[in-house]
């Protein structure tokens, strides 16, 4: 089942059941019975089986003979799966999940920026510089939706061309973190000049193959984001 959340009946059931699991409505050890789920959602046995099969692929559930389908402990979940990240961000676990994602960015993205300066093709550096310039214009105009779209492309391009396939695989969860900040209004109406400048420094560092500059700018950028997220969790955010 694809992770782009198309509006199909199976996806609707999956999103509701997946979020119920990660939010604790169905805690660890809960047995999920096909007949009960059919009645709850008013769908066919085939739909429920497909949904349960996908949840098991994410390690949220486990099916065993004569035991049935049971919800697994959180320690078993594939916490990097985009659907799991999305469901956690949509529920009561959202503040903690956003902090975890921001810490992941802090650990990964500065190194990824330095590697991109070493490994990214020349055209990627040029694309990043152009994106940073676009983001500056969008920030000045206060077009937050377009700014987010450009920001997502910026970070995805950097991760995909850093030369480390494991960092590249974090593209989706990091993208969810960026979207969650936007959805939870953890960005100002006009993104701060320092954030725009830091994107420009990262892009220029990569284009000029200056790894230390790209890494330092990215470290400052994700640290700024982390400060805002931490303040929001404490209930004192001011889009610092």
C-alpha positions in Angstrom: 0.0 0.0 0.0 1.7 3.3 -1.1 2.7 5.9 1.4 1.3 8.9 -0.5 -2.1 8.5 1.2 -4.5 8.4 -1.8 -8.1 8.9 -0.8 -9.3 5.3 -1.2 -11.4 3.2 1.1 -8.5 1.0 2.1 -6.4 4.1 2.8 -9.1 5.6 5.0 -9.4 2.5 7.1 -5.6 2.2 7.3 -5.2 5.7 8.5 -7.8 5.4 11.1 -6.6 2.0 12.4 -2.9 3.0 12.2 -3.4 6.2 14.1 -5.5 4.3 16.7 -2.6 1.9 17.2 0.2 4.5 17.5 -2.0 6.8 19.7 -2.7 4.0 22.2 -6.4 3.5 21.5 -5.3 -0.1 20.7 -2.4 -0.6 23.1 0.2 -3.3 22.9 -1.1 -6.8 23.2 -4.6 -5.9 21.8 -6.0 -8.6 19.6 -7.5 -7.2 16.4 -10.3 -9.5 15.0 -11.2 -9.2 11.4 -14.9 -9.6 12.1 -14.9 -6.8 14.7 -12.9 -4.5 12.3 -15.4 -5.3 9.5 -18.2 -4.2 11.7 -16.4 -1.1 13.0 -15.5 0.2 9.5 -18.3 -1.3 7.4 -15.9 -2.8 4.8 -15.2 -6.1 3.3 -13.0 -8.8 4.7 -10.6 -8.3 1.8 -10.1 -4.6 2.8 -9.4 -5.5 6.4 -6.9 -8.2 5.4 -5.0 -5.8 3.1 -4.9 -3.2 5.9 -3.7 -5.7 8.5 -1.1 -7.0 6.1 0.3 -3.5 5.6 0.3 -2.8 9.3 2.3 -6.0 9.9 4.8 -4.8 7.3 5.3 -1.7 9.5 5.7 -4.0 12.5 2.8 -2.4 14.3 1.0 -5.7 14.4 2.0 -9.4 14.4 -0.1 -12.3 13.1 0.4 -15.7 14.7 -1.5 -19.0 14.2 -4.1 -19.6 16.9 -3.3 -16.3 18.4 -4.5 -13.8 15.8 -3.4 -10.3 15.0 -1.9 -8.5 18.0 -0.6 -5.0 18.4 3.2 -5.0 19.0 5.2 -2.9 21.5 6.4 0.5 20.3 10.0 -0.9 20.3 9.0 -3.1 17.4 7.6 -0.4 15.2 9.3 0.8 12.0 9.5 4.4 13.4 11.1 5.7 10.2 8.2 4.6 7.9 6.5 7.7 6.6 3.0 6.4 7.6 4.1 5.8 11.2 5.7 9.2 11.4 2.5 10.8 9.9 0.2 9.0 12.3 2.2 9.9 15.3 2.3 13.5 14.2 -1.5 13.5 13.9 -2.1 12.3 17.4 -1.3 13.0 21.0 2.3 11.9 20.6 2.9 14.8 18.1 5.0 17.0 20.3 7.4 14.2 21.3 7.5 12.9 17.8 8.4 16.3 16.4 11.2 16.7 19.0 12.6 13.3 18.0 12.5 14.2 14.3 14.2 17.5 15.0 16.9 15.7 16.9 17.3 13.3 14.0 17.7 16.3 11.7 20.3 17.8 14.0 22.3 14.5 13.9 22.0 13.9 10.2 21.6 17.0 8.1 24.9 18.8 8.9 26.8 15.7 7.9 24.6 15.2 4.8 25.3 18.8 3.8 29.1 18.3 4.1 28.9 15.1 2.1 26.7 16.8 -0.6 29.5 19.4 -1.0 31.8 16.5 -1.8 29.5 14.2 -3.8 26.7 16.1 -5.4 26.8 16.8 -9.1 27.5 20.3 -10.2 23.9 20.9 -11.4 22.6 20.0 -7.9 24.6 22.8 -6.3 23.1 25.2 -8.9 19.6 23.9 -8.2 20.0 24.4 -4.5 21.3 27.9 -4.9 18.3 28.7 -7.2 15.9 27.1 -4.6 17.4 29.2 -1.8 16.9 32.4 -3.9 13.3 31.3 -4.5 12.8 30.8 -0.8 14.1 34.2 0.0 11.5 35.8 -2.4 8.7 33.6 -1.0 9.7 34.5 2.6 9.5 38.2 1.8 6.1 37.7 0.2 4.8 35.7 3.2 3.8 32.8 0.9 4.2 30.0 3.5 2.7 27.2 1.4 5.1 27.8 -1.5 8.0 28.4 0.9 7.3 24.9 2.4 7.2 23.3 -1.0 10.5 24.8 -1.9 12.0 23.9 1.5 10.9 20.3 1.1 12.5 20.1 -2.4 15.7 21.8 -0.9 16.2 19.2 1.9 15.2 16.3 -0.3 17.6 17.2 -3.0 20.4 17.6 -0.5 19.7 14.2 1.1 19.3 12.4 -2.2 22.6 13.6 -3.5 24.8 13.5 -0.4 26.3 10.1 -1.5 25.0 8.2 1.6 22.1 5.9 0.8 21.1 5.6 4.4 20.8 9.4 4.8 18.9 9.5 1.6 16.4 7.0 3.0 15.6 9.6 5.7 14.2 12.0 3.1 10.5 11.1 3.9 10.6 11.3 7.7 12.6 14.6 7.6 10.0 15.9 5.1 7.2 15.0 7.5 9.1 17.0 10.2 9.1 20.1 7.9 5.4 19.7 7.1 4.5 19.2 10.7 6.3 22.5 11.7 4.2 24.2 9.0 0.9 22.6 10.0 1.5 23.4 13.7 2.3 27.0 12.9 5.9 26.7 14.2 7.1 29.1 11.5 6.5 32.9 11.5 4.3 34.6 8.9 7.5 35.7 7.2 10.3 33.2 7.7 13.2 34.9 9.5 16.1 36.4 7.6 18.6 34.2 9.4 16.7 31.0 8.2 16.8 32.3 4.6 20.4 33.3 4.8 21.4 29.9 6.3 19.7 28.1 3.4 21.7 30.3 1.0 24.9 29.5 2.8 24.2 25.7 2.7 23.5 25.9 -1.0 26.5 28.0 -1.8 28.8 25.8 0.3 27.6 22.7 -1.7 27.9 24.5 -5.0 31.4 25.6 -4.2 32.3 22.2 -2.7 33.0 23.9 0.7 31.9 21.1 3.1 32.7 22.9 6.4 30.7 26.0 5.4 27.7 23.9 4.3 27.8 21.8 7.4 28.2 24.8 9.8 25.2 26.6 8.1 23.0 23.5 8.2 24.0 22.9 11.9 22.9 26.4 12.7 19.7 26.0 10.7 18.5 22.8 12.4 19.5 24.1 15.8 17.3 27.2 15.2 14.5 24.8 14.3 15.1 22.7 17.4 14.9 25.8 19.6 11.4 26.6 18.2 10.2 23.1 18.6 11.4 22.8 22.1 9.8 26.1 23.0 6.5 25.0 21.5 6.6 21.8 23.5 7.1 23.9 26.6 4.3 26.2 25.6 6.5 29.3 25.1 7.1 29.4 21.4 7.6 32.8 19.8 9.0 31.5 16.5 12.5 32.4 17.8 
